[in-house]
Amino acid sequence: MTSPHKTPSPQEQAKLDAIRKNWQQRRAITQNLSRIKTKVAVYSGKGGVGKTTVAVNLAATLAQQGHAVGLLDTDIDCPNVTKVLGINQHPTHAEGKLVPPERFGVKAISMALFQKSEDEAIIWRGPMVHNAINQFLQMTEWGDLDYLVVDLPPGTSDAPLTVMQTLPLEGFIMVTTPQDLALLDAKRSINMVRKLNVKVLGVVENYTGEIFGQGGGEDLARELDIPFLGSMALRSDYRDGSQPTILTSPEVRKEYEHLVRQLTASLKSSAATQEAS
């Protein structure tokens, strides 16, 4: 005689519902992003190291090389991507999806596009930030893209964790400056990424020069056995905020063209490693 199925307790049912909801969200995100060939996140251990500047100029460089590029700003509290790109129009809607505006060949979506004013403070707790990121991932209609560059908030809190756990990424680019404290925070964040079994594609050292020094990012990459993707010098060219600096400075453009070459090599190496395993 078979025993009847045990009815789950309210706590058990809540866990089952959460697992089911998470699985459904991941499936919806994967389906929505299925027309994107390569998804790369730009990340930093701390704020103020120029992560957004790197993300925007990387995306603009890829677009200048003829690639179809999208840029997703998941820094919900302090969204700056569209400010750097000079985008101020709202997304349009088509069949229940958000169609991102485009400038300089880069499609972009950001919480900034939904603020009443750019100096408005977004004061949200973790669950609301998590939901906003999931909405962007599920509801943005990117179309066919060669690259989606994801600008992450710094640190190891809810927002970057949400992206790491829900968005299928080819890997992360870690941005740091040469100083010891920035390198320490970068190392912590790299360790977080590795614990979640996501690939670190390489390290970028930003603000290199006489003021902050140089070589720390390359040393970090060597210590952790990950690629070093290049250095970005601290230049006065960045004062012109009317457009991505690679469009106005030949020197900066050369640095980002080198970054793209190194990133492409790292992506190919990572793909070959996965196929062999």
Secondary structure as UniProt FT lines:
FT   HELIX           10..32
FT   TURN            33..35
FT   STRAND          36..44
FT   TURN            47..48
FT   HELIX           51..64
FT   TURN            65..66
FT   STRAND          69..73
FT   HELIX           81..85
FT   STRAND          92..94
FT   TURN            95..96
FT   STRAND          97..99
FT   STRAND          102..103
FT   TURN            104..105
FT   STRAND          106..109
FT   HELIX           111..114
FT   TURN            118..119
FT   HELIX           126..139
FT   STRAND          145..151
FT   HELIX           158..166
FT   STRAND          171..176
FT   HELIX           180..195
FT   TURN            196..197
FT   STRAND          200..209
FT   TURN            210..212
FT   HELIX           216..224
FT   STRAND          228..233
FT   HELIX           236..239
FT   HELIX           245..247
FT   HELIX           250..276
//
